[in-house]
Structure formats: C-alpha cells, structure tokens
C-alpha cells in the first residue's frame, strides 16, 4: 500500500517527528468526533425518556380516574410496561453518561500530554534556536508555522471536548442522574470543565511569542523591527474581540 507523504503548512514533506504528532492528533480528532456522536445519541435518548415519563404520568392519571374494572386492568398493564421501559432507559442513560464522561476525561488527558510535549519541547526549542541564531548557530527544528499548526489543532480539540462536557453537564441538570451516581457524575463533569479551562489558559499564555527577535547588539538611535504572534488566536476567535498588546524590550 502506498503511503502518501504528509505536507507541512509551508508545503514541505513532513519529518518523522511531525508525522508522529500528526498521527496522535488525528487519532484524538477521531476520538472527539465519536464522542460528539455519543453525545447526540445521549441527548436523543434522554428526550425520549422524558417523553415516556410524561406518558407514564398520563397513564397513571387515567388509572386513578378509571371506574371500570376492564379499563383499570388495561391501564395497569400499560403502566407496568412503561415502568419496565423507564427502568431500562434509566440504566442505559446512566451507563452512557458514564461512558461519555470517561471519554471526555481521556480526550483532555491525551490533549494535555501532546500540549506539554509541544509547549515544553518544540516551542522552547524554537525559542532557544532564535536566540542562538543571533550568534550564527543554525536552527534545524520545527518552524513557527509548524508549531502553530500543532497548537491550533490541540486548542481546537480541547475546546470541542470542553463544549461536550458542558453540554453533558447541562443534560444532567435538565434530568439528573440516578441518586447513587449523582455526586460522581456531576462532580467529575465540573472537574473536567476546570481541566479544559486550565489547558486553554496555558495554551494562550505559552503561545504568545516573539516571532522576530530584535538584534542581539543594539545601537543607539537605530531603528529595528520586532514582531509578536499568538499561535492560537485564530482557533479561539481572538480576532472577534482583539486585545490591545503592548510590548517592552527589557535589557538584560
């Protein structure tokens, strides 16, 4: 089977390291998409469960109002059938909520690992390379465009997972889980929301970088250019409410 080479943002063929990050991110994307489908089914199942509860209440009222023994027997049979169905649905909802919650926990854990490797490894290596290039040392690591591609993918996956957790939390508030599962499910979802927020906060703080360094040796009365870049601004829609940024050069 022919394997197509992976192209980097600048059009060059990806290295083995880039290929590894790409595979990990693609695997995580598939995981998040599958969780989205589970969430959609969970929402549909919960809506059907609520409709069946309303049907149970309606049948119960009919049973109470019945005077005829034949009608009472009919409503009692219907009520028994609905009650069995509701128990099965509640068991399925409880199981599927736990499954989805664990999948979101896994997604954030995997995203956190990749994020640490990129921020603590590749981005720090790039920053050090920029400093050494001022002294004539060549840099052969990932370009800033490549690192931005990694960061944008991670930020998007964390954001999507956090949205899934928030939607599941809202579903549980609309129709709470069974009492024996209530503390665990709701508390875990709340913790996952916080984990997702912390991952995004770290991503924003760590990816605001100096793209073009000022000269290592500065001459008085001489102009120079220096630029900064936020590597995840596009994915987090920073352009919708652009912040004001002030940059200071501090002499060491």
Secondary structure, DSSP 4 states (H G I P E B T S, - for coil): -PPPPPBPTTSPBPPHHHHHHHHHHHHHHHHHHHHHHHHHHHHHHHHHHHHHHHHHHHHHHHHHH--SHHHHHHHHHHHHHHHHHHHHHHHHHHHHHHHHHHHHHHHHHHHHHHHHIIIIIIIHHHHHHHHHHTTT----S--HHHHHHHHHHHHHHHHHHHHHHHHHHHHHHHSPPPHHHHHHHHHHHHHHHHHHHHHHHHHHHHTEEEEEPPPSSPPTT-----EEEETTTTTTTGGGGPPP--------
